[in-house]
């Protein structure tokens, strides 16, 4: 049986790692070229990662059979706490006049970019293994 395209725990972990690496690399570039965009990019990256984490967390908790009322309260508490922290970060971003819309948007979509990079890499790997001329 040939290789299959699967999105499991390993894929999600690799997306987290790739996103963190990309955040560090892009932050280093911004540090050298455009220091004013760095806070917007970092806060955007935190928001993007938190959205991805919360989607993963909620799906793991709600799709599992046998969920309890305690699980629902936990999910509500996490959502409330997450949005409170993100609201404070955005408040400081606007209050300190650090907002750079392009860097902020780039930070938010960084997770989606990492997902696309990983998916394309998986597809290339699968296509190479199916090609009869490749060793």
N, C-alpha and C positions, 0 to 999 in steps of 0.2 A: 504494500500500500504506500502511495506517495505522501509527501508532506502536505499538511493541511494548514490553513490560515486560522490560528486560534488566538483569541484575546483573553488570556487568563491572568492569574495573579502575577506571573512573571512579566508579562507585557506591561501591566499597570506599574509594577515596581520600576521597570526600565524607563517608563515615561516619566516617573518622578525623578529618577536619577538624571536623565537627559535634560529635563527642564531645569533642574538645579545647576547642572553644568553650564547650560546655555545662559542662565541668569548670571552666573559668575563671570563668564567670558564677556557677555555683552556689557555687564556693569564695569568691567575693567576697561573696555573700549570707551564707554561713556565717561569714565573717570579721566581718561586721557584726552578726550576730544570735547566733551560737552558736560561739564560737571553739573550744570543747572538741570539737566534732564535726568540725572541719576535718581533723585528721590521719587520722581513720578514713575520711572521705570520699575524701581524696586517695589513701590506700593502696588503698581499694576500687576507685577509678578506674584506678589502675595495674594492679591485678589484672585488671579487666575488659578493659582495652586489651591486656594481654599475652596473655590467653586468645584474644582475637579475632586478634591478630597471629600467634600460634603456629598457630592453625587455618589461617589463610590461608597461612602459610609452609609448613606441612607438606603441605597439599593441592597447592600449586604444585610442590613437590619430588617428591611421591610419585606424582602422577597423570601426570607427564610420562614418556613412554617413554624407555628408555635409562638409568634410574637406576642408580647404581653403589653399591658398598660404601662408598665415601667419603661419598656422600650420606647413607646410613644412619648413619654415625658422626657426621656433622655434625648431623643431627637429634637424635641422642641427646645430644650435647654441649650443644646449645641447650636442650633440655628440662631437662637436669640443671642447667645454669647458671641458667635461668629460675626453677626451683623453689627453688634455693638462695637467690637474691636475694629471692624472695617470702617464703620462710621467715624470713629475717632481718628483713624488714619487719614481718611478723606478730609476731615475737618482741618487737621494740621496741614495737609497738602494745600488746601485752599487758603487757609489763614496765613501761612507763611509765604504765599504767592510763589510756590514751587511748581505749580501745575504746568506741565508740558504735555499737551494732549496727545501728540504722536508717541512720545515715550510711554505715557500711561497706557494708551491702547496697545502698543507693542508688548508691554509687560503682561497685559491681560490675555492676549492671543498667543503668548509664548507656549502655553500648555497645548493648545491646538496644533501649533507648529511642531511640537515634539511628537504628538500623536501621529501626525502626517508623516514625519520623518521615519518613525518606527514602522508604520504600516507599509510605507514604500520599501523600506529595507527588508521587511518580511516577504513582500511580494517578489522582490528581486531574487531573494534566496530561493523561494519556491520555484520561480521560473527557471533559475539556473539548474536546479535539481531535475526539472522535467525535460530540459533540453538534452536530446540524445548525443549531441556532439560535444557536450561538456564532460570532462572526466569525473 
